[in-house]
Amino acid sequence: MRIQHRQDIASLLVGVWLVISPFFLGFAGAATWITIVLGICVVLFAVEGFVIPSYLEEWGEILLGLALLAAPWTVGYEAGAATVNSVASGLLVILFAVWELMTDRDFTTWWHDHWHHPAN
């Protein structure tokens, strides 16, 4: 297993934080389970980035980050720690995924070829 991007490590740490944060921050109910499940998903995508490096897992992480951003309002978290945790973690997951995409040679080559040499 070769680590290609440090952002995968950072995403893994955010995912682990999401799994344990409900117990440290003391929130309960749906916020707890959604945070844990999304955290496990972030961990799995980060590990997938170690095992099978490609730019595709970043798109999954971006979707998970968007889910973390939307969860407090779609599920109805109580204002406070659960909301702040979900939004901050979602922003971090998206930031690390976009940063990794921008530094991934395969993706930047594909992006350049796709947008600068469109198929006729």
Secondary structure, 3 states (H helix, E strand, C coil): CCCCCHHHHHHHHHHHHHHHHHHHHCCCCHHHHHHHHHHHHHHHHHHHHHHCCCCHHHHHHHHHHHHHHHHHHHHHCCCCHHHHHHHHHHHHHHHHHHHHHHHCHHHHHHHHHHHHCCCC
